[in-house]
Amino acid sequence: MLLDDQSMKPILSWAAKAMDPGAKVVSVQALRKNAGDRGPWLLRITHRRGTTEAVLKTGPAEASAYRIMAVKMRDAFACEVAGLTFAEEHGIAAPQLLAADLDGTETGVLAILSTALPGSHHAPNVTSLRNLGAAAAKLHDIPLSPQPDLPLRTRPRQGEDFVTERRWAAQYQAASKCEQEAILAKVLSQRPGWSVDTAKDKLLKIRTTPLIRAAEEQLKQFQVPVNQTLFVHGDLSIGNAVWNNSAVIGIIDWEGAGAGHYGIDLGDLRFEGSLHFGLRAADEALEGWQQAAGQKAEDVAYWDLVAALNTPASLARWAATVPGATERRDEFIRAALIQLDKA
């Protein structure tokens, strides 16, 4: 995005006015290489009180626009607004919501403006995962019943369901042409954001492995009850925390927030930590969570599998910046299966 981009001027003007009627955006910096027309962007806004750095996210306002799979763009933005608002109300370290346009009436797009947290998006070392585990425990101390913009969550990255897609693909690849048409119709009914060609391509290309199949079969044997739903982030990766050395400044990207079991976040954090630092990181995250929560986490291996299996068979693209990610994921799965066998 450029300051002199005519199509972005209404959005930047809206962002400036959210700070102050006479404010002005003086610089724009993309925070991701593939920012495109969604961002996020770091804005420097000058106003009567000084200069503020803020983060802007945008998205298409059309009702037919999907964020991922079956998640509408507007629903993802509304969830982030609700998550940021709920976090602030309960003293959770997170960006402060400055403004939101959830129907495009003010900017022509969906837009969220929030404060920028100063710091790094990279955990410095394996032991820093203790601090993120402790930060997660603060979320899980807050009861929350499912509601429209903070719905029930049953797995991390709820908008993705690689387990179901692998099952569909296996059925499709083994089916006759007539049977394939019925499977395709079912898939399209549950993935409205996919075109027919996209669905066919995915169903033919999705693969699995013997380890993943075995883990998915094992997971079916366990049902973890949720007696009380709590506030969960839904995508508690290392990159969704802002760090100052090993301290967690705050947690960002709340578009997957909702109500669910604490294991959703804890399993995801353990899995993400193991990708970056090896299995030891999973134990560091668990220890930090347990110390802060004042209790022993239950069903850890179950939630580890839930997190690890909600990934594609190959992580070469899914975790492209992590060398050996697929092998580390598989090591994490094997460790969880061993623990389940002991249960």
C-alpha positions in Angstrom: 0.0 0.0 0.0 1.3 3.5 -0.9 0.3 6.8 0.7 -0.6 8.1 -2.8 -2.7 5.1 -3.8 -6.0 6.6 -4.7 -8.0 3.5 -3.8 -6.5 3.4 -0.3 -7.1 7.1 0.5 -10.6 6.6 2.0 -9.2 3.8 4.2 -6.2 5.8 5.4 -8.4 8.8 6.0 -10.8 6.7 8.1 -7.8 5.3 10.1 -6.5 8.8 10.7 -9.9 10.1 11.9 -10.1 7.2 14.3 -7.2 8.8 16.2 -8.2 12.5 15.9 -10.3 14.6 13.4 -7.1 16.4 12.3 -4.8 13.4 12.3 -2.8 12.3 9.3 -1.2 9.0 8.2 2.5 9.8 7.4 3.9 6.4 6.7 2.7 2.9 5.7 4.7 -0.3 6.1 3.6 -3.8 5.1 4.0 -6.3 8.0 4.0 -9.3 5.7 5.7 -10.0 2.4 2.3 -11.0 0.9 0.3 -8.1 2.3 -1.6 -7.7 -1.0 -4.8 -5.7 -0.4 -5.4 -7.2 3.1 -2.3 -6.2 5.1 -1.6 -6.0 7.9 0.1 -2.6 7.6 1.9 -0.6 10.3 0.7 3.0 10.1 2.4 6.1 11.7 -0.3 8.6 12.5 0.4 12.1 13.6 -2.2 13.9 15.7 -2.6 16.7 18.3 -1.2 14.5 21.1 1.8 13.3 19.1 2.4 10.2 16.9 0.8 6.8 17.2 1.7 3.6 15.5 -1.3 1.4 14.6 -2.0 -1.8 12.7 -4.5 -1.8 9.9 -6.2 -4.9 8.4 -8.6 -4.8 5.5 -10.6 -7.3 3.5 -13.3 -7.5 0.8 -16.8 -6.5 2.1 -18.7 -8.7 -0.3 -21.0 -11.3 1.5 -19.5 -13.9 -0.8 -15.9 -13.3 0.4 -14.3 -16.1 2.4 -11.3 -15.9 4.7 -10.5 -19.6 4.5 -12.5 -22.7 3.8 -16.1 -22.1 5.2 -15.2 -19.0 7.2 -16.6 -15.8 5.8 -14.3 -12.8 5.8 -16.8 -10.7 7.7 -17.1 -13.4 10.4 -13.4 -13.5 10.8 -13.2 -9.7 11.2 -16.1 -9.7 13.6 -14.5 -12.4 15.7 -11.2 -10.4 15.9 -13.1 -7.3 17.0 -15.0 -9.3 19.7 -11.8 -11.0 20.8 -9.9 -7.8 21.2 -12.8 -6.2 23.0 -13.2 -9.2 25.4 -9.4 -9.3 26.0 -9.3 -5.6 26.9 -12.3 -5.9 29.2 -10.5 -8.7 31.1 -7.1 -7.2 31.3 -5.4 -9.6 28.8 -2.3 -8.2 27.2 -3.3 -7.6 23.6 -3.6 -4.7 21.1 -6.3 -2.1 21.8 -9.1 -1.9 19.3 -9.2 1.7 17.9 -11.9 1.4 15.2 -13.7 -1.2 13.0 -15.7 -1.1 9.8 -17.5 -4.5 9.7 -19.8 -3.8 6.7 -17.7 -1.5 4.5 -20.0 1.5 4.9 -17.2 3.9 5.9 -14.2 2.6 3.9 -15.7 0.4 1.1 -13.9 -2.6 2.7 -13.8 -4.5 6.0 -11.3 -2.8 8.2 -9.9 -3.1 11.7 -7.5 -0.6 13.3 -5.7 -1.5 16.5 -2.7 -0.3 18.5 0.7 -1.7 17.5 2.6 -3.6 20.2 6.3 -2.8 20.2 8.5 -5.8 20.0 9.5 -8.9 18.0 7.4 -11.7 16.6 10.1 -14.3 17.3 10.6 -16.1 20.6 14.3 -15.8 21.4 14.9 -19.3 22.8 13.2 -22.4 24.0 12.8 -21.4 27.6 10.8 -18.3 26.6 7.9 -20.7 25.8 7.3 -20.8 29.5 6.2 -17.2 29.4 3.8 -17.8 26.6 2.4 -20.7 28.4 1.8 -18.5 31.4 0.2 -15.8 29.2 -2.2 -18.5 27.8 -3.2 -19.5 31.3 -4.5 -16.0 32.0 -6.9 -16.4 29.1 -8.1 -19.8 30.4 -9.0 -18.3 33.8 -11.9 -16.5 32.1 -15.2 -18.5 31.7 -16.9 -17.8 28.3 -20.0 -19.3 26.9 -20.2 -19.5 23.1 -21.7 -16.4 21.4 -22.2 -15.3 17.8 -18.9 -13.6 17.3 -17.0 -15.8 19.8 -18.3 -19.2 18.9 -17.5 -22.7 20.2 -14.0 -23.9 19.3 -13.1 -27.5 19.2 -9.6 -27.4 17.7 -6.9 -24.8 17.0 -7.3 -22.9 13.6 -11.0 -23.9 13.6 -11.3 -22.5 10.0 -9.1 -25.4 8.8 -10.0 -29.1 9.0 -7.3 -31.1 7.5 -8.5 -34.4 9.1 -11.9 -34.1 7.3 -10.3 -33.1 4.0 -8.0 -36.1 4.1 -11.0 -38.4 4.7 -12.9 -36.8 1.8 -9.8 -37.1 -0.5 -9.3 -40.8 0.4 -13.0 -41.5 -0.4 -12.9 -39.5 -3.6 -9.7 -41.1 -4.9 -11.0 -44.6 -4.3 -14.5 -43.9 -5.7 -16.1 -44.6 -9.0 -16.9 -41.6 -11.3 -20.6 -41.7 -10.2 -19.6 -41.9 -6.5 -17.1 -39.0 -7.0 -19.9 -36.7 -8.1 -21.8 -37.3 -4.9 -18.7 -36.8 -2.8 -17.9 -33.6 -4.7 -21.5 -32.3 -4.1 -21.1 -32.9 -0.3 -17.7 -31.2 -0.2 -19.0 -28.1 -2.0 -21.9 -27.8 0.4 -19.5 -27.7 3.3 -16.8 -25.6 1.5 -18.8 -22.7 -0.1 -15.7 -20.8 -0.6 -14.3 -23.4 -3.0 -15.1 -23.5 -6.7 -15.8 -26.8 -8.4 -12.3 -26.9 -10.0 -10.7 -26.0 -6.7 -12.5 -28.8 -4.9 -11.7 -31.4 -7.6 -8.0 -30.4 -7.5 -7.8 -30.6 -3.8 -9.6 -34.0 -3.6 -7.2 -35.4 -6.1 -4.0 -34.0 -4.6 -4.5 -34.3 -0.8 -2.4 -37.1 0.6 -1.8 -38.7 4.0 0.8 -41.0 5.6 0.6 -44.2 7.6 1.6 -42.3 10.8 -1.2 -39.7 10.3 -3.7 -42.4 9.5 -2.7 -44.3 12.7 -2.9 -41.1 14.8 -6.3 -40.2 13.4 -7.6 -43.7 14.2 -6.2 -43.4 17.7 -7.8 -40.0 18.2 -11.2 -41.4 17.5 -11.0 -43.6 20.6 -10.9 -40.6 22.9 -13.6 -38.2 23.8 -12.6 -35.3 26.0 -15.6 -33.8 27.8 -15.8 -30.0 28.1 -17.7 -29.2 31.4 -16.9 -25.5 31.1 -15.9 -23.4 28.1 -13.2 -20.8 28.6 -11.8 -17.9 26.6 -9.4 -19.3 24.0 -7.3 -17.6 21.3 -7.6 -20.4 18.8 -4.2 -19.9 17.0 -1.7 -19.5 19.7 1.5 -19.7 17.7 4.8 -18.1 18.6 4.3 -15.6 15.7 1.0 -14.5 17.3 2.8 -13.2 20.3 4.9 -10.0 20.5 8.1 -10.4 22.4 10.6 -8.2 24.3 13.5 -10.7 24.7 11.8 -13.6 26.5 8.9 -11.5 27.9 5.5 -11.7 26.2 4.3 -8.1 25.5 0.9 -9.3 24.2 -1.0 -11.7 22.0 -2.2 -10.6 18.5 -4.4 -12.0 15.7 -7.7 -12.8 17.4 -9.8 -13.9 14.4 -9.9 -17.5 15.7 -10.9 -16.6 19.3 -13.9 -18.1 21.0 -15.1 -20.4 23.8 -13.5 -23.8 24.3 -11.3 -26.1 26.3 -7.9 -24.7 27.3 -6.3 -27.7 25.6 -7.0 -26.1 22.3 -4.5 -23.3 23.0 -2.1 -25.4 25.1 -1.8 -28.2 22.5 -1.3 -25.7 19.7 1.4 -23.9 21.7 3.2 -27.1 22.5 3.0 -28.2 18.9 4.2 -24.8 17.5 7.0 -24.7 20.0 8.2 -28.1 19.1 8.3 -27.1 15.4 10.6 -24.2 16.2 12.7 -25.6 19.0 12.1 -29.4 19.3 10.2 -31.4 21.8 11.7 -29.7 24.8 9.8 -26.6 24.0 6.5 -28.4 24.4 7.5 -29.2 28.0 8.5 -25.6 28.7 5.2 -24.3 27.5 3.3 -26.9 29.6 5.4 -26.0 32.7 4.7 -22.3 32.3 1.0 -22.9 31.8 0.7 -25.2 34.9 2.6 -22.8 37.1 0.5 -19.9 36.1 -2.8 -21.8 36.2 -2.0 -23.5 39.5 -3.1 -26.8 38.3 -2.0 -29.8 36.3 -3.2 -29.8 32.7 -5.3 -32.8 31.7 -5.5 -34.8 28.5 -2.3 -33.2 27.2 -1.5 -35.9 24.7 -5.1 -35.8 23.3 -4.9 -32.0 22.6 -1.3 -32.4 21.2 -2.7 -34.8 18.6 -5.7 -32.5 17.8 -3.2 -29.6 17.1 -0.7 -31.7 15.2 -3.2 -33.4 13.0 -4.9 -30.2 11.9 -2.1 -29.7 9.4 -1.4 -31.0 5.9 0.6 -34.2 5.4 3.6 -32.2 4.2 4.5 -28.9 6.0 6.9 -27.8 3.3 4.5 -24.9 2.4 2.4 -24.7 5.5 5.5 -24.0 7.7 7.9 -23.0 4.9 10.2 -21.0 7.2 10.8 -23.9 9.6 13.5 -26.3 8.4 12.5 -30.0 8.9 8.9 -29.0 10.0 7.3 -32.2 8.7 9.8 -34.4 10.5 9.4 -32.4 13.7 5.6 -32.6 13.4 5.8 -36.4 13.0 8.1 -36.7 16.0 5.6 -34.7 18.0 2.8 -37.0 16.9 4.8 -40.1 17.9 5.5 -38.7 21.3 1.8 -38.0 21.8 0.8 -41.5 20.7 3.3 -43.0 23.3 1.6 -40.9 26.0 -1.8 -42.0 24.9 -0.8 -45.6 25.1 0.3 -45.1 28.7 -3.0 -43.5 29.6 
